[in-house]
């Protein structure tokens, strides 16, 4: 540590101390001043989305840490089938077995890819998992009472879309798209801690478990918070019915509903209820595009994906997924919805 | 890597942030203020978070003071080198805590309802079902009266059988039957949306029935242009406040009662009526009495798993 860095630190710490001191002195006044309607609405949305997501991100981080500690590197690379279709089927089944919502999914996916799961399988799991599970199925059925075809159409489109994206990725993605690869282990001579075997103490094992989970939680958390922040701003200031004015045409209603799904970043168990409020305004196909795209890609989700994958890969997903969802929603609306 | 001062500072910050979140969530749970942000069905998930976060904080702090040769591999996590980047990340985590501590807990109000779009019907109820329901229910109920049961005795006991338009609305039909038997329908918070939904489904039958409900005063262009004076409503929360659905019922007050400002909390007692707003029939209450009430501790309403059972439980209470 040289003096220069020390000086830099002091120059940052001093003003922030002053700021905190001011805040404490002015605290009662600031509290009253800040309590305006918009700020309260913003706070309620921001903390609402965040508090809803935290348990699942935490769960995802703990699961990810657990997998890290029991599986050797490239364990899944050897176990996974080489046939892409078999891989996609496995990923779809995984989604039904692990009912983790999209927030918990991302730390888990990152770990699975790091353990050698092919990226296209991971992507299918990531995209279908939040929709194809019993919890979301029953929530959608409750929201669309009397319209069972919407429930099945949602699941069907989700499966077909994620499989199509999986196939596209199978043929296009060559390199590992993870942001941080494990190649950096070079230079670490010590044996890393594993939960079973390895001769480490219980203390070392438990601390490794929680420390990895903390790292995962912080990595995903910073993107989660940024996503919640932007979503909350949009939810506070953008009125739903001014948006609805844009969605009058047959095609633009799809664009509107998909855009809404992207912006709102709702949990996949509650978005069906929000969608059902648009039942009179928009076609069933556009509601389906909302129900499928929202859980697959949304603002919060996109930022969290950036914690795991390279920017290029995330942008690629953003370009591939919406047109596929759009196509299948339109087709379903034309041919399957009475 | 483990022994550098920068890394140790990072671990201290991790511990600090984790303990901060643990305390804040713990405070929300303990003080019963979680309902400002989450629906009750999400609460069990959040309750165990403080314990896990606390454990993670302890181990992060342990890593900050642990000897350098401790066998923890953190190779795949890189810590941003520049102080500015790190400060930004810590700031991002501190932001929600700052919001939580600095701003008071307060429920959403009219301004949020306007942005989300205030609905004069129960938003979760399917419109198509509703249209077909009200007509079929009336005729079925009438035929039920005609055949078998003596109509006069039926009118005296104020019993009516409501036939659900489809199997999804059987609960609403059963609830409507129970509500119909009441001389004054008290809309209780635990089955608020179900009560409104049941009355809406069979609104023609409920015209003239007396009802009493509380909520916040909401006014906008639609309520001004309609035959009512304002709407009284609630937010229906499904998971978290982000998916809150504001909805309510039009109220027609007599002339001297209309000076209510938006967001004030009132209890309205009056007769059920129906009005057409933008081509759709909605409920309206012709108020007999409007009284100001204090905002309830939990101002939001949530979907009930079994509204009929909840209604019977409410009745059993003195």
Contacts between the chains, C-beta under 8 A, distances in Angstrom:
chain1	res1	chain2	res2	distance
A	1	B	5	6.1
A	5	B	83	7.9
A	8	B	83	6.5
A	9	B	83	6.9
A	12	B	83	6.9
A	12	B	87	6.9
A	23	B	102	8.0
A	27	B	102	8.0
A	30	B	102	6.8
A	31	B	102	6.4
A	31	B	103	7.3
A	31	B	104	6.7
A	34	B	102	6.4
A	34	B	103	5.7
A	35	B	103	6.4
A	35	B	104	5.8
A	35	B	106	7.0
A	37	B	109	6.4
A	37	B	111	4.5
A	37	B	112	7.8
A	38	B	111	6.8
A	39	B	103	6.5
A	40	B	103	6.8
A	40	B	104	7.9
A	40	B	106	4.9
A	40	B	108	7.6
A	40	B	109	7.7
A	41	B	108	6.0
A	41	B	109	7.9
A	41	B	111	6.3
A	41	B	112	4.4
A	41	B	115	7.6
A	43	B	99	5.1
A	43	B	100	7.9
A	43	B	103	5.0
A	44	B	36	6.6
A	44	B	37	6.6
A	44	B	106	7.8
A	44	B	107	7.7
A	44	B	108	5.6
A	44	B	112	7.5
A	44	B	241	4.4
A	45	B	241	5.9
A	45	B	242	5.1
A	46	B	96	6.6
A	46	B	99	6.4
A	47	B	36	8.0
A	47	B	37	5.0
A	47	B	96	6.1
A	47	B	99	6.5
A	47	B	100	6.2
A	47	B	241	7.9
A	48	B	37	4.3
A	48	B	38	6.7
A	48	B	240	3.7
A	48	B	241	3.5
A	48	B	242	5.0
A	49	B	240	6.0
A	49	B	242	4.9
A	50	B	96	5.6
A	51	B	25	7.2
A	51	B	28	7.7
A	51	B	34	7.6
A	51	B	37	5.0
A	51	B	38	5.7
A	51	B	46	6.1
A	51	B	240	6.9
A	52	B	37	7.7
A	52	B	38	6.1
A	52	B	42	5.9
A	52	B	239	5.8
A	52	B	240	4.2
A	52	B	242	7.7
A	54	B	21	7.4
A	54	B	25	7.4
A	54	B	46	7.2
A	54	B	49	6.0
A	55	B	45	4.0
A	55	B	46	5.6
A	55	B	48	7.7
A	55	B	49	5.5
A	56	B	45	7.5
A	58	B	49	6.1
A	58	B	52	5.8
A	58	B	53	7.3
A	62	B	52	7.2
A	114	B	76	6.9
A	143	B	124	6.7
A	144	B	126	7.3
A	145	B	126	5.9
A	145	B	129	7.0
A	145	B	166	7.8
A	145	B	168	3.7
A	145	B	169	7.5
A	146	B	126	5.6
A	146	B	128	7.3
A	146	B	129	4.9
A	146	B	166	5.5
A	146	B	168	5.3
A	147	B	126	7.2
A	180	B	76	5.3
A	180	B	77	7.2
A	180	B	78	6.0
A	181	B	76	7.8
A	182	B	75	7.2
A	182	B	76	5.6
A	184	B	75	5.4
A	184	B	76	6.9
A	184	B	78	7.9
A	185	B	73	7.7
A	185	B	75	5.0
A	185	B	76	7.9
A	188	B	73	6.1
A	188	B	75	5.7
A	190	B	71	5.4
A	190	B	73	7.1
A	191	B	71	7.3
A	192	B	71	7.6
A	192	B	73	3.9
A	192	B	75	8.0
A	193	B	71	5.8
A	193	B	72	6.5
A	193	B	73	6.8
A	200	B	71	6.4
A	204	B	70	7.3
A	204	B	71	5.8
A	204	B	72	7.3
A	206	B	59	7.4
A	207	B	59	4.9
A	207	B	62	5.9
A	207	B	63	7.0
A	207	B	66	7.9
A	207	B	70	7.9
A	207	B	72	6.5
A	208	B	71	8.0
A	208	B	72	5.3
A	208	B	73	7.8
A	210	B	55	5.7
A	210	B	56	5.1
A	210	B	58	7.8
A	210	B	59	3.9
A	210	B	60	7.8
A	211	B	59	5.3
A	211	B	60	6.7
A	211	B	63	5.5
A	211	B	72	5.8
A	211	B	74	7.0
A	212	B	74	7.7
A	213	B	56	6.1
A	214	B	14	5.6
A	214	B	18	6.5
A	214	B	56	4.6
A	214	B	59	6.9
A	214	B	60	5.2
A	215	B	74	6.3
A	215	B	77	4.4
A	217	B	56	7.0
A	218	B	14	6.2
A	218	B	17	7.5
A	218	B	89	7.8
A	218	B	93	7.6
A	219	B	77	6.7
A	221	B	93	6.6
A	222	B	89	5.2
A	222	B	92	5.3
A	222	B	93	7.0
A	225	B	92	5.0
A	225	B	93	6.5
A	225	B	95	6.7
A	225	B	96	6.3
A	226	B	92	6.3
A	228	B	96	7.7
A	229	B	95	7.3
A	231	B	242	7.3
A	232	B	242	7.6
A	235	B	115	7.5
A	235	B	242	6.0
A	236	B	112	7.6
A	236	B	115	6.9
A	237	B	115	7.3
A	238	B	115	7.3
A	239	B	114	7.0
A	239	B	115	4.8
A	239	B	116	8.0
A	239	B	117	7.4
A	240	B	115	7.0
A	240	B	116	5.9
A	240	B	117	4.7
A	241	B	117	5.2
A	264	B	242	7.1
A	265	B	242	7.7
A	266	B	239	7.6
A	266	B	242	6.4
A	266	B	243	5.5
A	267	B	239	5.2
A	267	B	240	7.4
A	267	B	243	7.6
A	269	B	239	6.3
A	270	B	238	4.2
A	270	B	239	4.0
A	270	B	240	7.7
A	270	B	243	4.5
A	271	B	243	7.5
A	273	B	123	7.9
A	273	B	124	5.5
A	273	B	238	5.1
A	273	B	243	6.8
A	273	B	245	7.2
A	274	B	238	8.0
A	274	B	243	5.6
A	274	B	245	7.3
A	276	B	123	7.7
A	276	B	124	6.3
A	276	B	126	6.7
A	277	B	117	8.0
A	277	B	119	7.0
A	277	B	123	4.4
A	277	B	124	7.4
A	277	B	245	6.5
A	279	B	126	6.3
A	279	B	127	5.9
A	279	B	128	7.3
A	280	B	127	4.9
